C-alpha cells in the first residue's frame, strides 16, 4: 500500500520518533511500570486453584475431551471469565467524584477555613492554605483526567480487546479439539 506522505515528511516523522524514548526520570519510569497493573489481567495465575477452572475441567473431561484438550479449553474459558469479571468490576465500580468539577478554589478555601475554626486547638493559616492547595490540586487532576464517562469508555475499550482475544482463543480451541 502506497503512502501519501512526502519523503521529507517521512524523514521528519522518523527523526521525531527517535526523540520519543519514554520517561527519563525515576518518577516517570515508576509511573509507567504500573501501567500493566491497572486490571491484573496480565498476571500469571495458577489455573488449578481457580474455581472456574475447577468447574470447567471436569465438565470437559466428562463431555469426552482428551485431558490435554480439556486442560487447554478450561484455561481459555477461565481466562475469558477473568476478563469478563474484570470488565464488570471496572464498569460497576467507578468512583463517584460528584460535583468536583464545579467546585471553585474559593469554595474549597472557605470550606477548609470553616472546618479549621471548628477543630479543637489552633490551626494556623499556613496549614489551612496547604490543605486548600491540596484539595484544589486534586480537583485540577480530576479535570485533567477527563470526565468519568471518558475514563470509563477508554477502560472498557481495553477490556473489549482482552475479551475478543479470550473469546477467539476459546473458539479456536473448541474448533480444533472437536
C-alpha positions as CSV (number, residue, x, y, z in Angstrom):
1,X,0.0,0.0,0.0
2,X,1.5,3.3,-1.1
3,X,1.8,6.2,1.4
4,X,0.6,9.7,0.6
5,X,3.3,11.2,2.9
6,X,6.1,13.1,1.2
7,X,9.6,11.8,1.6
8,X,10.6,14.9,3.6
9,X,7.6,14.4,6.0
10,X,8.5,10.7,6.4
11,X,12.1,11.6,7.3
12,X,10.9,14.2,9.8
13,X,8.5,11.7,11.4
14,X,11.2,9.1,11.8
15,X,13.6,11.7,13.3
16,X,10.9,12.8,15.8
17,X,10.1,9.2,16.7
18,X,13.8,8.7,17.6
19,X,13.4,11.5,20.2
20,X,10.5,9.8,21.9
21,X,12.2,7.2,24.1
22,X,9.9,7.1,27.0
23,X,10.2,8.5,30.5
24,X,13.6,9.6,31.7
25,X,13.0,10.4,35.4
26,X,12.7,7.8,38.2
27,X,9.2,9.1,38.9
28,X,8.2,8.7,35.2
29,X,9.6,5.3,35.0
30,X,7.9,4.2,38.2
31,X,4.6,5.5,36.9
32,X,4.7,3.6,33.5
33,X,5.9,0.5,35.3
34,X,2.5,0.3,37.0
35,X,0.6,0.6,33.7
36,X,0.0,-3.1,33.3
37,X,-1.2,-3.4,36.9
38,X,-4.4,-1.5,36.5
39,X,-6.5,-4.6,36.0
40,X,-4.3,-7.6,36.7
41,X,-5.2,-9.5,33.5
42,X,-1.6,-9.9,32.5
43,X,-0.7,-11.6,35.9
44,X,0.2,-15.3,35.8
45,X,-2.2,-17.4,37.8
46,X,-2.3,-21.0,38.9
47,X,-5.3,-22.3,37.0
48,X,-5.6,-25.5,39.1
49,X,-6.5,-23.3,42.1
50,X,-9.0,-21.2,40.2
51,X,-12.7,-22.0,40.9
52,X,-13.7,-21.5,37.3
53,X,-11.0,-23.9,36.2
54,X,-12.1,-26.4,38.8
55,X,-15.6,-26.2,37.4
56,X,-14.7,-26.4,33.6
57,X,-12.0,-29.0,33.6
58,X,-14.0,-32.0,35.0
59,X,-17.0,-30.9,32.9
60,X,-14.9,-31.1,29.7
61,X,-13.4,-34.4,30.7
62,X,-17.0,-35.8,31.3
63,X,-18.0,-34.4,27.9
64,X,-15.4,-36.6,26.2
65,X,-12.5,-34.2,25.7
66,X,-8.9,-35.6,25.9
67,X,-7.2,-34.5,29.1
68,X,-4.7,-32.2,27.3
69,X,-7.5,-30.6,25.2
70,X,-9.8,-30.3,28.2
71,X,-7.0,-28.5,30.1
72,X,-6.4,-26.0,27.3
73,X,-10.1,-25.3,26.8
74,X,-10.6,-24.9,30.6
75,X,-7.7,-22.5,30.8
76,X,-9.1,-20.5,27.9
77,X,-12.6,-20.4,29.5
78,X,-11.1,-19.4,32.8
79,X,-9.2,-16.6,31.1
80,X,-12.4,-15.4,29.4
81,X,-14.2,-15.5,32.7
82,X,-11.4,-13.4,34.4
83,X,-11.7,-10.8,31.6
84,X,-15.4,-10.6,31.9
85,X,-15.2,-10.4,35.8
86,X,-12.6,-7.5,35.5
87,X,-14.8,-5.8,32.8
88,X,-17.9,-5.9,35.0
89,X,-15.9,-4.9,38.1
90,X,-14.4,-1.9,36.4
91,X,-17.8,-0.9,34.8
92,X,-19.7,-1.1,38.1
93,X,-17.1,0.3,40.5
94,X,-16.3,3.7,39.0
95,X,-15.7,6.1,41.9
96,X,-18.1,9.0,42.0
97,X,-16.4,12.3,42.4
98,X,-19.7,14.2,42.5
99,X,-19.5,17.9,41.7
100,X,-15.7,18.0,42.0
101,X,-15.5,19.8,38.6
102,X,-17.8,22.7,39.6
103,X,-16.2,23.5,42.9
104,X,-14.2,26.7,42.9
105,X,-10.9,27.2,44.6
106,X,-12.5,30.0,46.7
107,X,-15.2,27.5,47.9
108,X,-12.5,25.0,48.9
109,X,-10.6,27.6,50.8
110,X,-13.8,28.8,52.6
111,X,-14.7,25.2,53.5
112,X,-11.2,24.4,54.9
113,X,-11.3,27.6,56.9
114,X,-14.7,26.8,58.3
115,X,-13.5,23.3,59.3
116,X,-10.3,24.7,60.8
117,X,-12.4,27.0,63.0
118,X,-14.4,24.0,64.3
119,X,-11.3,22.0,65.0
120,X,-10.2,21.7,68.6
121,X,-6.9,23.5,69.1
122,X,-5.3,26.2,67.0
123,X,-5.0,25.7,63.2
124,X,-2.6,28.1,61.5
125,X,-3.3,29.9,58.3
126,X,-0.3,28.1,56.7
127,X,-2.0,24.8,57.5
128,X,-5.3,25.8,56.0
129,X,-3.6,27.2,52.9
130,X,-1.8,23.8,52.4
131,X,-5.0,21.8,52.8
132,X,-6.8,24.2,50.3
133,X,-4.0,23.8,47.8
134,X,-4.0,20.0,48.1
135,X,-7.8,19.9,47.5
136,X,-7.6,22.3,44.6
137,X,-4.7,20.4,43.0
138,X,-6.8,17.2,43.3
139,X,-9.7,19.0,41.6
140,X,-7.4,20.0,38.8
141,X,-6.0,16.5,38.5
142,X,-9.5,15.1,38.2
143,X,-10.4,17.6,35.5
144,X,-7.2,16.7,33.5
145,X,-8.1,13.0,33.7
146,X,-11.4,13.7,31.9
147,X,-14.9,13.0,32.8
148,X,-15.9,9.7,34.4
149,X,-17.6,8.7,31.2
150,X,-14.5,9.3,29.2
151,X,-12.3,7.3,31.6
152,X,-14.9,4.5,31.7
153,X,-15.1,4.4,28.0
154,X,-11.3,4.1,27.5
155,X,-11.1,1.4,30.2
156,X,-13.9,-0.6,28.6
157,X,-12.3,-0.4,25.2
158,X,-9.2,-2.1,26.6
159,X,-11.3,-4.8,28.2
160,X,-13.2,-5.4,25.0
161,X,-9.8,-6.1,23.3
162,X,-9.0,-8.6,26.0
163,X,-12.5,-10.1,25.7
164,X,-12.2,-10.6,21.9
165,X,-8.8,-12.2,22.3
166,X,-10.0,-14.6,25.0
167,X,-13.2,-15.5,23.1
168,X,-11.1,-16.1,19.9
169,X,-8.8,-18.4,21.8
170,X,-11.8,-20.4,23.3
171,X,-13.4,-20.6,19.8
172,X,-10.1,-21.8,18.2
173,X,-9.5,-24.4,20.8
174,X,-13.1,-25.7,20.6
175,X,-12.9,-26.0,16.8
176,X,-9.5,-27.7,16.9
177,X,-10.5,-30.3,19.6
178,X,-13.7,-31.4,18.0
